[in-house]
Amino acid sequence: MVEVASGVHLVHGSDTNWIVIAEGDAVTLVDTGYPADRQRLLDSLAELGHRPEAVTAVLITHAHNDHIGSAEYLSSTYGTPVLLHEAEVPHARREFLHQVSIGQVLANAWRPGVVPWAVHALRSGGTAQVPVADPRPFPTAGALDLPGRPVPVHTPGHTDGHCVYHLPEAGLVISGDALTSAHPTSRLRGPQLLPRMFDTDRARTVASLAVLAELPADVLLPGHGPVHHGPLAEAAGLARARASV
């Protein structure tokens, strides 16, 4: 767990990060890790002095299993609203699935790190059925009336409805899988895109880096990898340069 700003913590799960944004007794939670990360998620809240009931909303960057693993649990158990981009709502319901296929994984099994990552993903619930029964689109444009006042920014490509969350006052961006800083299937370190097999539309993923580059921020909280410090425009530019790797 890393405190990156007052009340803002990045928590490293078994392979995926989630973000806890607290104001007093209220919490915004961004992403929830794999299904098998549930106890780690609850423990991270407890370590920060929060009960699950304190989570006013779960914001989802995108509806892959390693990001929505406990979203339905929090929703059905505590009535926590789960919010995401309107294009991602049917994905969260599992009306369709935009996720790397077993065939794509097998075709890339020769790459360093892919087989250990795949084994971990399977053991952690990467192929489990974890639909969100009542995912909701953002209720308004611009800043959300939640702790941290996060601003959703649509960054499609990894999935159709992928969003990052900008916290202008803190000068940081929670980037999900639109921009990462490490991944078990990559030998790179620092700002990068995930390997192309993970993207629904690689061209749109690369194009979304231009959107990220326009956000005034100098702290990046990725869905995978450590916190990255430095101008977001430079991080996005480096990821673009590396995009063919």
C-alpha positions as CSV (number, residue, x, y, z in Angstrom):
1,M,0.0,0.0,0.0
2,V,1.4,3.4,-1.0
3,E,0.0,6.8,0.0
4,V,0.3,9.0,-3.1
5,A,-1.6,12.1,-1.9
6,S,-3.6,13.0,1.2
7,G,-6.3,10.3,1.6
8,V,-5.3,8.6,-1.7
9,H,-3.7,5.1,-1.5
10,L,-2.7,2.7,-4.3
11,V,-3.0,-0.9,-3.1
12,H,-1.1,-3.7,-4.9
13,G,-3.2,-6.8,-5.1
14,S,-1.9,-10.2,-6.3
15,D,-1.4,-8.7,-9.7
16,T,-3.8,-5.8,-10.1
17,N,-4.0,-2.5,-8.2
18,W,-7.0,-0.8,-6.7
19,I,-7.2,2.8,-5.3
20,V,-8.7,3.9,-2.1
21,I,-9.7,7.6,-1.9
22,A,-10.9,8.8,1.5
23,E,-12.4,11.9,2.8
24,G,-13.2,11.6,6.5
25,D,-15.3,8.5,6.9
26,A,-16.3,8.2,3.2
27,V,-14.4,6.3,0.6
28,T,-14.3,6.0,-3.2
29,L,-12.9,2.7,-4.4
30,V,-11.5,2.4,-7.9
31,D,-11.4,-1.2,-9.2
32,T,-11.4,-4.2,-6.9
33,G,-8.8,-6.7,-8.2
34,Y,-9.3,-10.4,-9.0
35,P,-12.1,-12.4,-7.3
36,A,-9.4,-14.1,-5.2
37,D,-8.2,-10.7,-4.0
38,R,-11.4,-10.1,-2.0
39,Q,-9.9,-10.6,1.5
40,R,-6.9,-8.4,0.5
41,L,-9.3,-5.7,-0.6
42,L,-11.2,-5.8,2.7
43,D,-8.0,-5.9,4.7
44,S,-6.7,-2.9,2.8
45,L,-9.8,-0.9,3.8
46,A,-9.5,-2.1,7.4
47,E,-5.9,-1.1,7.5
48,L,-6.9,2.4,6.6
49,G,-9.6,2.4,9.2
50,H,-12.6,1.9,6.9
51,R,-15.4,-0.6,7.0
52,P,-16.9,-1.8,3.6
53,E,-20.0,0.2,4.4
54,A,-17.9,3.4,4.1
55,V,-17.4,2.8,0.4
56,T,-19.8,5.3,-1.2
57,A,-19.2,4.0,-4.7
58,V,-17.0,1.6,-6.7
59,L,-15.7,3.2,-9.9
60,I,-14.6,0.7,-12.5
61,T,-11.9,1.5,-15.1
62,H,-13.1,-1.4,-17.2
63,A,-14.9,-4.7,-16.7
64,H,-12.2,-7.3,-16.9
65,N,-12.2,-9.9,-14.2
66,D,-9.0,-8.6,-12.6
67,H,-10.7,-5.2,-12.0
68,I,-14.3,-6.1,-11.1
69,G,-13.6,-9.2,-9.0
70,S,-15.4,-8.0,-5.9
71,A,-17.6,-5.3,-7.4
72,E,-20.8,-7.4,-7.3
73,Y,-19.9,-8.6,-3.8
74,L,-19.8,-5.0,-2.5
75,S,-22.9,-4.1,-4.5
76,S,-25.1,-7.1,-3.3
77,T,-23.8,-7.2,0.3
78,Y,-23.6,-3.5,1.1
79,G,-25.7,-1.8,-1.6
80,T,-22.6,0.0,-2.9
81,P,-23.3,1.5,-6.4
82,V,-20.9,0.4,-9.1
83,L,-20.3,3.2,-11.7
84,L,-18.6,3.0,-15.1
85,H,-18.8,4.4,-18.6
86,E,-22.1,3.8,-20.4
87,A,-20.3,1.7,-23.1
88,E,-18.9,-0.5,-20.4
89,V,-22.2,-1.2,-18.6
90,P,-23.2,-4.2,-20.8
91,H,-19.7,-5.5,-20.6
92,A,-19.9,-5.5,-16.8
93,R,-23.3,-7.3,-17.0
94,R,-21.5,-9.9,-19.3
95,E,-23.8,-9.4,-22.2
96,F,-20.6,-9.8,-24.1
97,L,-16.9,-10.3,-23.1
98,H,-14.0,-8.3,-24.4
99,Q,-11.2,-10.2,-22.8
100,V,-8.1,-12.0,-24.0
101,S,-9.1,-15.5,-25.2
102,I,-7.5,-18.8,-24.3
103,G,-6.4,-19.1,-27.9
104,Q,-4.6,-15.8,-27.9
105,V,-2.8,-16.8,-24.6
106,L,-1.7,-20.1,-26.1
107,A,-0.5,-18.3,-29.3
108,N,1.6,-16.1,-27.1
109,A,2.8,-18.8,-24.6
110,W,6.3,-18.6,-26.0
111,R,6.7,-15.0,-24.7
112,P,8.5,-14.7,-21.3
113,G,6.1,-14.4,-18.4
114,V,2.9,-15.4,-20.2
115,V,2.5,-18.9,-18.9
116,P,3.1,-17.9,-15.2
117,W,0.7,-15.0,-15.6
118,A,-1.9,-17.3,-17.2
119,V,-1.6,-19.8,-14.3
120,H,-2.0,-17.0,-11.8
121,A,-4.9,-15.5,-13.6
122,L,-6.8,-18.9,-13.7
123,R,-6.1,-19.5,-10.0
124,S,-7.3,-16.0,-9.1
125,G,-10.6,-16.2,-10.9
126,G,-9.6,-14.7,-14.3
127,T,-12.2,-16.9,-16.1
128,A,-14.8,-16.9,-13.2
129,Q,-18.3,-15.7,-13.8
130,V,-18.4,-12.4,-11.9
131,P,-21.0,-10.2,-13.7
132,V,-22.2,-7.0,-12.0
133,A,-26.0,-7.2,-11.7
134,D,-26.7,-3.5,-11.6
135,P,-23.8,-1.5,-13.1
136,R,-24.7,2.1,-13.5
137,P,-23.4,4.8,-16.0
138,F,-22.0,7.9,-14.5
139,P,-24.8,10.1,-13.3
140,T,-23.4,13.3,-14.7
141,A,-20.6,14.7,-16.9
142,G,-17.5,16.1,-15.3
143,A,-16.5,15.6,-11.6
144,L,-18.4,13.0,-9.6
145,D,-19.9,14.0,-6.3
146,L,-17.7,11.4,-4.5
147,P,-14.6,11.6,-2.2
148,G,-11.8,13.0,-4.3
149,R,-14.1,14.5,-6.9
150,P,-12.8,12.1,-9.6
151,V,-13.4,13.1,-13.2
152,P,-14.0,10.2,-15.6
153,V,-12.2,10.4,-18.9
154,H,-13.1,8.0,-21.7
155,T,-10.0,6.2,-23.0
156,P,-11.3,3.4,-25.3
157,G,-9.3,0.7,-26.9
158,H,-8.4,-1.7,-24.1
159,T,-12.2,-2.1,-23.9
160,D,-14.9,0.1,-25.6
161,G,-15.8,1.8,-22.4
162,H,-12.4,2.0,-20.6
163,C,-12.1,5.2,-18.4
164,V,-9.4,6.7,-16.5
165,Y,-10.1,8.9,-13.5
166,H,-8.5,12.4,-13.1
167,L,-8.1,14.0,-9.7
168,P,-7.2,17.5,-10.7
169,E,-6.7,18.8,-7.2
170,A,-4.2,16.0,-6.4
171,G,-2.5,16.2,-9.8
172,L,-2.9,12.5,-10.4
173,V,-4.5,10.1,-12.9
174,I,-5.8,6.6,-12.1
175,S,-5.2,4.9,-15.5
176,G,-6.4,1.3,-15.2
177,D,-5.0,-0.5,-18.3
178,A,-4.9,2.5,-20.6
179,L,-1.4,3.1,-19.4
180,T,0.6,0.9,-17.0
181,S,4.1,0.8,-15.5
182,A,4.7,-2.9,-15.4
183,H,3.1,-6.3,-16.1
184,P,4.2,-9.9,-15.6
185,T,4.0,-10.5,-19.4
186,S,6.3,-7.5,-20.2
187,R,10.0,-7.1,-19.8
188,L,9.6,-3.3,-19.9
189,R,9.6,-1.1,-16.8
190,G,8.0,2.3,-16.7
191,P,5.1,3.8,-18.7
192,Q,3.9,1.3,-21.4
193,L,0.8,-0.2,-22.9
194,L,-0.1,-3.8,-22.1
195,P,0.9,-6.4,-24.8
196,R,-1.5,-6.0,-27.8
197,M,-3.2,-9.4,-27.1
198,F,-5.0,-7.7,-24.2
199,D,-6.6,-4.9,-26.2
200,T,-9.9,-5.0,-27.9
201,D,-8.8,-2.4,-30.4
202,R,-5.1,-1.6,-30.4
203,A,-5.3,1.4,-32.6
204,R,-7.9,3.1,-30.3
205,T,-5.7,2.2,-27.3
206,V,-2.7,4.0,-28.9
207,A,-5.0,6.9,-29.9
208,S,-6.2,7.3,-26.3
209,L,-2.7,8.1,-25.2
210,A,-3.2,11.5,-26.8
211,V,-6.2,12.0,-24.4
212,L,-4.1,11.1,-21.4
213,A,-1.3,13.4,-22.5
214,E,-3.7,16.4,-22.3
215,L,-4.5,15.8,-18.6
216,P,-2.6,18.0,-16.2
217,A,-1.0,15.5,-13.8
218,D,2.4,14.4,-12.6
219,V,1.5,11.2,-10.7
220,L,0.2,8.0,-12.5
221,L,-1.6,5.3,-10.6
222,P,-1.8,2.4,-13.0
223,G,-3.8,-0.8,-12.9
224,H,-0.6,-2.8,-13.1
225,G,2.8,-1.8,-11.8
226,P,4.1,0.8,-9.3
227,V,3.2,4.5,-9.0
228,H,5.0,6.6,-11.7
229,H,6.0,10.1,-11.0
230,G,6.6,12.6,-13.8
231,P,4.5,14.6,-16.3
232,L,1.7,12.5,-17.7
233,A,2.4,13.8,-21.2
234,E,5.9,12.4,-21.1
235,A,4.6,9.1,-19.8
236,A,2.1,8.8,-22.5
237,G,4.7,9.7,-25.1
238,L,7.1,7.0,-23.9
239,A,4.2,4.5,-24.0
240,R,3.4,5.5,-27.5
241,A,7.1,5.1,-28.6
242,R,7.1,1.6,-27.0
243,A,3.7,0.6,-28.4
244,S,5.2,-1.6,-31.2
245,V,7.3,-3.6,-28.7
